[in-house]
Amino acid sequence: MNITQDLSIIELIVNASLVVKLVMALLAFVSVMSWYWIFRKWFAIRDARAKTEKFERDFWSGGDLAALYQNAVNTRHQTGALERVFEAGFREFTKLRGQKSLDPGSVIDGVRRAMRATYQREIDDLEAHLAFLASVGSVSPYVGLFGTVWGIMHAFRGLSNVASATLAAVAPGIAEALVATAIGLFAAIPAVVAYNRFAHDVDRLAVRFESFIEEFSNILQRHLK
């Protein structure tokens, strides 16, 4: 028996027991999916941050609010999350300001509710699939450990058919079992790092959105006086 060949990664995977192969296949699929969503969320959050910064520059440059709103309406498919929050608020402000029965406080409350609803939808969209990354990061090592434990049990059961237990007899079985743990860690570590980073970025964007909602509400309140 060629021990070197038996201990190569490909040989270990090919010669693994059925349960260990299923665990490895599951972890490999989960790893591919997590990397897919890592890249998707990275591009989405980067785009949201860039569009937020651009809109904040336009908003605080002192331009006309009606012109900003009209631009947001005309380029809706290109607008960012914060611009959509502004659009919802200004639309509600325009609608409620013409109602004589409403006092300024009621108008601002309605504007805040409209912006809050849009804000929540945008944050939910940015947070989409982060729970999947968190689950991959927390569960994958245990799935890999299950494959390892099963593989070691399978290796030791095989010793019952061997006259003398030697390293050459038990090493391939233990090695193939440890590959499952390695694949589990390979799936978990990037998912955990990405989740922590993306959650931090989304929280920072949420703070910026909330600050804008309060500042914009104050500006509209002054317009009612």
C-alpha positions as CSV (number, residue, x, y, z in Angstrom):
1,M,0.0,0.0,0.0
2,N,1.3,3.4,-0.9
3,I,0.8,5.5,2.2
4,T,1.8,8.7,0.6
5,Q,-0.8,8.3,-2.1
6,D,-3.4,7.3,0.4
7,L,-2.7,10.5,2.4
8,S,-3.1,12.9,-0.5
9,I,-6.1,15.2,-0.2
10,I,-7.8,13.9,-3.3
11,E,-7.3,10.2,-2.3
12,L,-8.6,11.0,1.2
13,I,-11.8,12.5,-0.2
14,V,-12.3,9.7,-2.7
15,N,-11.7,6.9,-0.2
16,A,-13.8,8.5,2.6
17,S,-16.9,6.7,3.9
18,L,-20.3,7.7,2.5
19,V,-21.3,9.8,5.5
20,V,-18.0,11.7,5.5
21,K,-18.4,12.3,1.7
22,L,-21.9,13.7,2.3
23,V,-20.6,16.0,5.0
24,M,-17.8,17.2,2.8
25,A,-20.2,17.8,-0.1
26,L,-22.6,19.7,2.1
27,L,-19.8,21.9,3.5
28,A,-18.4,22.5,0.0
29,F,-21.8,23.6,-1.3
30,V,-22.3,25.9,1.8
31,S,-18.9,27.3,1.3
32,V,-19.6,28.2,-2.4
33,M,-22.9,29.8,-1.4
34,S,-21.4,31.8,1.3
35,W,-18.7,33.1,-1.0
36,Y,-21.4,34.0,-3.5
37,W,-23.3,36.1,-0.9
38,I,-20.0,37.5,0.4
39,F,-19.3,39.1,-3.0
40,R,-22.9,40.1,-3.6
41,K,-23.1,41.9,-0.2
42,W,-19.7,43.4,-0.6
43,F,-20.7,45.0,-3.9
44,A,-24.2,46.0,-2.6
45,I,-22.9,47.7,0.6
46,R,-20.1,49.4,-1.3
47,D,-22.6,50.8,-3.8
48,A,-24.9,51.9,-1.0
49,R,-22.1,53.7,0.7
50,A,-21.0,55.5,-2.5
51,K,-24.5,56.6,-3.3
52,T,-25.1,57.8,0.2
53,E,-22.0,59.9,0.2
54,K,-22.9,61.4,-3.2
55,F,-26.5,62.2,-2.1
56,E,-25.3,63.8,1.1
57,R,-22.9,66.0,-0.9
58,D,-25.8,67.1,-3.2
59,F,-28.2,67.6,-0.3
60,W,-25.9,69.7,1.9
61,S,-24.6,71.7,-1.0
62,G,-27.7,74.0,-0.5
63,G,-29.6,73.0,-3.6
64,D,-33.3,73.3,-4.0
65,L,-35.2,70.5,-2.3
66,A,-37.8,70.3,-5.0
67,A,-35.1,69.9,-7.7
68,L,-33.5,67.1,-5.6
69,Y,-36.8,65.4,-5.3
70,Q,-37.5,65.7,-9.0
71,N,-34.1,64.3,-9.8
72,A,-34.7,61.4,-7.5
73,V,-38.0,60.6,-9.2
74,N,-36.6,60.9,-12.7
75,T,-33.6,58.6,-11.9
76,R,-35.4,56.2,-9.5
77,H,-33.6,53.1,-10.9
78,Q,-30.2,54.7,-10.1
79,T,-31.0,56.2,-6.7
80,G,-29.4,55.0,-3.5
81,A,-31.1,54.0,-0.2
82,L,-30.7,57.5,1.4
83,E,-32.1,59.2,-1.7
84,R,-35.1,56.9,-1.6
85,V,-35.6,57.8,2.1
86,F,-35.5,61.5,1.1
87,E,-37.9,61.0,-1.8
88,A,-40.5,59.3,0.5
89,G,-40.2,62.1,3.1
90,F,-40.5,64.9,0.6
91,R,-43.4,63.3,-1.2
92,E,-45.3,62.9,2.1
93,F,-44.4,66.5,3.0
94,T,-45.8,67.8,-0.3
95,K,-49.0,65.8,0.1
96,L,-49.7,66.7,3.8
97,R,-48.6,70.4,3.6
98,G,-51.7,71.1,1.4
99,Q,-54.1,69.7,3.9
100,K,-55.4,72.7,6.0
101,S,-56.7,70.5,8.7
102,L,-53.3,69.3,9.8
103,D,-51.0,71.3,12.1
104,P,-47.2,71.5,11.5
105,G,-46.6,68.8,14.1
106,S,-48.9,66.3,12.4
107,V,-47.3,67.0,9.0
108,I,-43.8,66.3,10.4
109,D,-45.0,63.2,12.2
110,G,-46.4,61.9,8.9
111,V,-43.1,62.7,7.1
112,R,-41.1,60.9,9.7
113,R,-43.3,57.8,9.5
114,A,-42.9,57.8,5.7
115,M,-39.2,58.1,5.9
116,R,-39.0,55.5,8.7
117,A,-40.9,53.0,6.6
118,T,-38.6,53.4,3.6
119,Y,-35.6,53.4,5.9
120,Q,-36.6,50.0,7.4
121,R,-37.1,48.5,3.9
122,E,-33.7,49.7,2.8
123,I,-32.0,48.4,6.0
124,D,-33.8,45.1,5.6
125,D,-32.5,44.8,2.1
126,L,-29.0,45.6,3.1
127,E,-29.2,43.0,5.9
128,A,-30.6,40.3,3.6
129,H,-28.6,37.0,3.7
130,L,-26.4,38.2,6.6
131,A,-28.2,35.7,8.7
132,F,-27.1,33.0,6.3
133,L,-23.5,34.0,6.7
134,A,-23.9,34.0,10.5
135,S,-25.4,30.5,10.3
136,V,-22.6,29.2,8.1
137,G,-20.0,30.7,10.5
138,S,-21.5,29.1,13.6
139,V,-22.7,25.7,12.3
140,S,-20.1,24.7,9.7
141,P,-17.4,23.8,12.3
142,Y,-19.9,21.5,14.1
143,V,-20.9,19.8,10.8
144,G,-17.2,19.3,10.0
145,L,-16.7,17.9,13.5
146,F,-19.5,15.5,13.0
147,G,-17.8,14.2,9.9
148,T,-14.6,13.9,11.8
149,V,-16.1,12.0,14.6
150,W,-17.9,9.6,12.2
151,G,-14.7,9.1,10.2
152,I,-12.6,8.3,13.3
153,M,-15.3,5.8,14.4
154,H,-15.2,4.2,11.0
155,A,-11.4,4.0,11.1
156,F,-11.4,2.4,14.5
157,R,-14.1,-0.1,13.4
158,G,-11.9,-1.1,10.6
159,L,-9.1,-2.0,13.0
160,S,-11.2,-5.0,14.1
161,N,-10.3,-6.6,10.8
162,V,-6.6,-6.0,11.2
163,A,-4.3,-8.4,13.0
164,S,-2.1,-5.6,14.5
165,A,-3.0,-1.9,14.8
166,T,-0.3,0.1,13.2
167,L,0.0,3.8,12.1
168,A,-0.2,2.7,8.5
169,A,-3.5,1.1,9.1
170,V,-5.2,3.8,11.1
171,A,-3.7,7.0,9.6
172,P,-5.7,7.2,6.3
173,G,-9.0,6.8,8.2
174,I,-8.1,9.5,10.7
175,A,-6.7,11.8,8.0
176,E,-9.8,11.6,5.9
177,A,-11.9,12.4,9.0
178,L,-9.8,15.5,9.7
179,V,-10.4,16.7,6.2
180,A,-14.0,17.2,7.1
181,T,-13.1,19.5,10.0
182,A,-10.7,21.4,7.7
183,I,-13.5,22.0,5.1
184,G,-15.8,23.1,7.9
185,L,-13.3,25.7,9.1
186,F,-12.7,26.8,5.5
187,A,-16.4,27.5,5.1
188,A,-16.9,29.1,8.6
189,I,-13.9,31.5,8.9
190,P,-14.7,33.7,5.8
191,A,-18.4,33.7,6.6
192,V,-17.7,34.9,10.2
193,V,-15.3,37.6,9.0
194,A,-17.7,38.8,6.3
195,Y,-20.7,38.8,8.6
196,N,-18.9,40.9,11.2
197,R,-17.6,43.3,8.6
198,F,-21.0,43.7,6.8
199,A,-23.0,44.0,10.0
200,H,-20.7,46.8,11.1
201,D,-21.0,48.6,7.7
202,V,-24.8,48.3,7.7
203,D,-25.0,49.7,11.3
204,R,-22.9,52.7,10.2
205,L,-25.2,53.3,7.3
206,A,-28.2,52.9,9.5
207,V,-26.8,55.6,11.9
208,R,-26.3,57.9,8.9
209,F,-29.8,57.3,7.7
210,E,-31.3,58.0,11.1
211,S,-29.3,61.2,11.5
212,F,-30.5,62.4,8.1
213,I,-34.1,61.6,8.9
214,E,-33.9,63.8,12.0
215,E,-32.0,66.6,10.3
216,F,-34.3,66.6,7.3
217,S,-37.4,66.7,9.5
218,N,-36.0,69.8,11.3
219,I,-35.5,71.4,7.9
220,L,-39.0,70.7,6.8
221,Q,-40.3,71.9,10.1
222,R,-38.7,75.3,9.5
223,H,-40.3,75.4,6.1
224,L,-43.7,75.2,7.8
225,K,-43.2,78.2,10.0
